[in-house]
Amino acid sequence: MSAIPLSQARNGRVVAVVVTHRRLAQLRVTVAALLAQPDWALAAVLVVDNASDDGTAEWLAGVTDPRLHLVHSHRNLGGAGGFEMGMRRAMDTLSPDWIVVMDDDARPEPGALAAFHALDLSGHDGFAAAVRHPDGTLCEMNRPTYNPFWHKRVLMRTLFGGGRGAFHLGPEDFARPGLRTVDGASFVGFFVRAATVVQRGYPDPRLFLYGDDAIYTMGLTRAGHRIGFDPSVRFEHDSTTYSAADARIKPLWKVYYYHRNLLILYRIATGVFFVPVLFWYVPKWLFRARHYGPDRRRFLRLLGMALHDGLRHRTARQHAVILAMAGTDEISG
């Protein structure tokens, strides 16, 4: 461990919040990577065990590092609920200056927290790390974003052939050193000031999963907060869940959360352009039913409910209701 006192960490006391659900093998790697960071750079690690039944609780109980803190949920709250619970507990009990959040299959690379403290973030309220797969390639789902509807040039690039790459940071951004400002980020290596959490609150736990990170971070930006990015702070995400070529959302129950939360996000991002965007995307979503074969009817029911709730910003529907509509349960799904 470094001999540098915690009080000399440039950006103050950093607390990591990790949400896990039935991925003990990944969690072991993540906890080890976090606890390998020097204690002056990372003051504490809080793991939210989201109702795992794979030996996670027993393994965590055997970790003796005093920096590790545990929160156990008796039911699966989804990623959004887990982050809200973990951030709230960290704020209540661990006195952070910054909170950094991540999934159980994501972790800082060696030196990442020291690199974070080397940055002058006096003008920023949040910060997004540079996230790569273990093979070094950029992690598509975790690229920080610009909102095209807030930047005319980005909007033009998006409309005229740029597609997704026009408003996400690309390889050139990850290769160019220096701090710059972005509009949105994922919850893998996302740092947020505790003072900003006090002012703006927590992620909405009722979002359950999908888009909760974009909704929270773009909400911060829309409220006037600044989110920084610098490629020197590197995280690894050992995830293979994203596939642009896969036309189906699996398991089926996720159809509801994906589309409902996108509608909530689009309303934040598009402003007065929300209705035209709606008329562009909803027919495309309906057309996806052709990929679902015998599940086509269930897909359309879930999508219809997502549209109903998303347009009204209703996030109170119970997870059990969604599982029943999908004709499954969470274990088999």
Sequence and secondary structure as in RCSB ss.txt:
>XXXX:A:sequence
MSAIPLSQARNGRVVAVVVTHRRLAQLRVTVAALLAQPDWALAAVLVVDNASDDGTAEWLAGVTDPRLHLVHSHR
NLGGAGGFEMGMRRAMDTLSPDWIVVMDDDARPEPGALAAFHALDLSGHDGFAAAVRHPDGTLCEMNRPTYNPFW
HKRVLMRTLFGGGRGAFHLGPEDFARPGLRTVDGASFVGFFVRAATVVQRGYPDPRLFLYGDDAIYTMGLTRAGH
RIGFDPSVRFEHDSTTYSAADARIKPLWKVYYYHRNLLILYRIATGVFFVPVLFWYVPKWLFRARHYGPDRRRFL
RLLGMALHDGLRHRTARQHAVILAMAGTDEISG
>XXXX:A:secstr
   S GGG TT  EEEEEEESS HHHHHHHHHHHHTS TTT  EEEEEEES  SSHHHHHHT   TTEEEEEESS
  HHHHHHHHHHHHHHHHS  SEEEEEETTEEE TTHHHHHHTS  TT SEEEEEEE TTS B GGG  B  GGG
 HHHHHHIIIIIGGGGTB  HHHHHS S EEESB  SSSEEEEHHHHHHH    GGG SSSHHHHHHHHHHHTT 
 EEEEEEEEEEE      TT  S SSTTHHHHHHHHHHHHHHHHHGGGHHHHHHHHHHHHHHGGGGGGGGHHHHH
HHHHHHHHHHHTT     HHHHHHHHT  TTT 
